[in-house]
Amino acid sequence: MSQYIIQGSYPLRGRVRASGNKNAALPCIAAALLTEETVVLSNIPDIEDVGVMLAILGELGATVKRRKNPNTWEITTTNITTSEVPAELARKIRASILLAGPLLARTGKVVLPPPGGDVIGRRRLDTHFLALSALGAQVEVDGVFTIAANKLVGVEIFLDEASVTATENAIMAAVLAEGKTVIQNAASEPHVQDLCNLLIAMGARITGIGSNILTIDGVKRLGGAEFKIGSDFMEVGSLIGLAAVTRSELEIEDASPAHLKMTRLAFARLGIRWERDGEDIRIPAGQSLRVVPDMGGMIPKIDDAPWPGFPPDLTSIITVVATQVEGTVLIHEKMFDARMFFVDKLIAMGARIVLCDPHRAVISGPSRLTGSEMTSPDVRAGMAMVIAALCAEGKSVIHNVYQIERGYENLVGRLRSLGAQIERIGD
């Protein structure tokens, strides 16, 4: 198993470009199944989850080619030979569930093993199947999910939760359904918007993009398209946190500042700011990290919420940042019931944290962190551990780095270019 060896307490400096959004790339790859023509996707991050998703399409019969630009892929699904998603690959990533909608729309049937992914508590799939059932599908569960439909027909759907991937599955099934579909309580994150804009480029008719109500007029067929994936605002948030705790000056290119409004407000509660220059941002060095209390001197709370609220994928990152900030803050992770359990690793490093329950942690800082040996449970907690190790004194070892590399492209190389003392060893 591969691991990271990190020597902490070194200041960083330099310029780094934000990668493409993983959570946009994966549904856009799945959407290529909706047409027999070629789809070209650029700014695709070179990460483990993308590799697995492309491999699944290859197993289904698609032709997948990397263009000269390493972040551009050409996908042609003229000859889909099976509707059964290979179990071994499906179990590696959560995003395999995104194949349900497009395969159902394309072939009328999909056999899907339970998806894998991060270990961050129960992640229900009911919303996916309720949405597809509303469009006319029949769902059977017997070790695998078998979903079939003679015809998909547009309907009004109210999702029982604003699930990103369930919204995306419903959209991909509805674009080829007969008639009009209205999806209410839809997720509206930038990656959902990217998927909608790709589908429009392919010939779909979608309105309400960026809102919680999407209206889709089904079309008989979709064509090919070329589309550029947006920047990963989760990665940008991680780099902002890294710069703050290492007291470093970093510049991030293509940071998509328009998607950082709530992230800016949350980091501002910890005394962290940055400057905007077009689509780039600069985080100044040596910021005075201090909790900004609520009115009346009350302890502030940073909590996650569906878009445009604070992204749940950044709660792990901002928890680490809070350990280096003077004052006390409550972090409330409302959306996943096991994501905060990683804080025991931070406590072992010297962080002053009270884990109130699976969702809430009270952090008092600043804490003097020392190097430790850790194992990454998921993508974002793993990156949070990397950030903690880079600001800690001494050496840290992080195991199970596959989980981290599922979401961060060339992490070691990019951090080393900024001056980080990090080495990857193992397979």
C-alpha angles and dihedrals in degrees: 000000000000122000141182122239109202132185108200138207096054116132116235130214137174148066127296132179119231114244125234117278110272091201091055096042095056099055091040090055089050090049090063086077089070094074138044089217127086121277118198117200122189133190089037109161115241096233139132097258092053091049091053093047092051090047090054091053089050090053089051090057103267124139109233121188132176113221123218089274102075091219096054123086132186115209124188119180100179092128112043104177101183142019093207114103110219109253098216092057096037091058092057097066139033090219092072086087086070090073091069097079100043096041090049091050093045102042106013093241142057132184109201129180116216108283125242129214140119123004097232101127134277114345108187122215097195094104091059094053095042090055094047091045090053088056091054106274127136116221125203124184119201109139087308131043115250113191122181138168134176089203135358114223127192117251142158110273127190108193114221088222133014092251114173097212094040089052089050093049091049091049093050092049093045098051090072096034121112112261132348127336123193116194113197125190086026121167112252105192119144090257091056088050091051091053091050092049091050091051091050089052086053091053104270122143110227130155132180095049111174093024133090093250118067123185117200125186107200120235129200096237143002128218136211124285145176116233138172118219116228125244121280106253089187090061090046090053090050091053091048089054091047092052092049098051094043090047088235136149112234133171118207119200122212090010094157094226091190088072094051101068098110091035088056091051092049095048089045088063085064094047095258122138139167139194126239126222108177106295093345129082134201123209108204121227125249099022118181100249107206132145112248105220123221119252112301092027093284122160108261125231128219111198135169127237141166114288129326085030125088108300114252089219089066097054091088090050096048090047090062091045091053090059088066097046126094109245140027129292136173117228112200117191103190102169107058124040101213106031095101096055090090090075090086085075090055091048089053087054091055103270117150101229133148111203101208095184137325090295108037135058129176112211125195118189169263096022126182104233123202128198118274144170114258143169121220114234097185144356100273098036087050091054089046088056090051090052091048091050092050092055095039126095114253134359128333130188120205119194130196092038089165085084091056095045090054086077110022123065118225089339097171095047094047094047092047089053087060093051100265117152097226131136132185117215133176133042 
